Structure formats: structure tokens, C-alpha cells
Amino acid sequence: MNSRMLLIGLCVVADLRTVSAQPGRNSNRNPETTSLDQTSTTNGATSDGFKDDWKRPNGPLGNGWHSAHDDHPNWWDPMELRKAAPVNTNPDKGPIVQPNNAAGRAAAYQNFGPDYADNFTIGTWWNGKHHAVGFPIACINLENPDWGLAFCYEPQIAGGVYVLWAMGRQPHQIKVVKGAKGGKHMDGTPMFLEMRVNGGAVTCLADGRQILTSPIPAALVGATVHGFGLDVNPVPARPPNVKVISGPFVIAPLKP
């Protein structure tokens, strides 16, 4: 945990941008009941798109998802469904940011096709518990060192910060693209984390509030592969099957 905090703190403090923030509030305090149409009232999505609430039997993710662990088992931990949530089923307990230690990070993705190369929104619910982070991942280039962009809230850095990560194809390649000071957040309050991709830039929002905007790294612009991830590195002893993300995951075209 301390090594994770040091890594993030050193990178983010250099690029903090203060935003207006209130303790986390959601229009729907029960993310399990959120529909695509309800989500669209705050995140700019239309009624078109793809939604997954993960309400399926325990086991493989299904519904078109591909676990990054199947590509590189030393770089990503395995992810499956447990009790209608994607979880890390066997967290690596090695040190973070090392070439061959997943160290608690897991991700899944799929190719959504040319309609999702630009002008779309992607988001998912983090359950708000401060022991681990969950996040949407946009613009994945499976062969590039940056790999993809993830937006999350880090509650234990500088009183709470938002971070746009380049996730890193290998664990040691992770880096901060941009950070923003986030203010207080009540432990356990769900938060909808969203990324809007348009014209080579990404705008990140939390519960519908704009947090930061950044250019997308050139090698990731136009990618049609997107997904989600979670990191249980901060959880003491890194037990399996810790719930971090709640449905629905949503990806949809932006409104004109």
C-alpha cells in the first residue's frame, strides 16, 4: 500500500488541478438498479449502445469480454464473475510496477467496432470502498506500451485525487497522464466514473461532474477496443474475489 501511494503521489502532485468537489453523492444510491436510460441523463449517452450488469452465474465473464490475463498471465491477474460482479479471482502478491508481477491488477476488454473509434462515452460504477479501485478503460491498443487509458479515484492520496492512467501493457509501464485534486469522498459511496472520447481528447467525469480533459496519446487515438479494470493491490493480503465494481458498465455514442 505504501509503495502504491508513493508512486501515485509523486506522479500526481506534479500535475494536480483543483476542481470543485463535494463528498460523493449519486442520484441513484443503488447502482445495481441503474438502467442505460437512467445513466444517459447524466453521462451524455443515447439509448443506443452496450450495457452489461454482469447478472450471470459465477464463472467466466461472458458477453463478449476477454480477460487480459488470458493474453499475459504475468502482467494481469485473472478476472471472473462472482455474485454478479467482476472480481480478481487470484491476486498476485508480488511487488507493484515490476515487469512480471500483476500485483493485484486485472482488466477485461472487447472490440466494439468502428462506431466506437471516436465520439462515445464509456463508464462503470466503482462501489466507493476505499480499499480498492475500479475504473473504465478506453482506447486500448494491445501492442502499445501505454495499452489503454483508465480513469479512477484514488482516495488515499493528498486527501483524494482523480487520476487518468496510461495503464501500461506491462505493469512497470504504467504512468500518470493527468491528475486532478478530488476532495473528500465518503468511504463506501458508489461513484459513476465516465470517459468521453471525442476528437483525439478524453474528458473524464465523476457522477456527471467534469473532472479533467486530456489529449489521448497518439498511439491510442482511434482504438475500438475498450473495457474496464480493477486493482486490489491496496487490500491487505490481497484476498481473492473482492468486490470493486458494480453494474452496469455502459458504452454508447455521445449525443450530437
Buried (B, 14 or more C-beta within 10 A) or exposed (E): EEEBBEBBBEBBBEBBEEBEBEEBEBEBEEBBEBEBEEBBEBBBBBEEBBBBBBEEEEEEBEBEBBBBBEEBBBBBBBBBBBEBBBBBBBBBEBEBBBEBBBBBBBBBBBBBEEBBBBBBBBBBBBBBBBBBBBBBBBBBBBEBBBBBBBBBBBBBBBEBBBBBBBBBBBBBBBBBBBBBBBBEBEEEBBBBBBBBBBEEEBBBBBBBBBBBBBEBBEBBBBBBBBBBBBBBBBBEEBEBBBBBBBBBBBBBBBEE
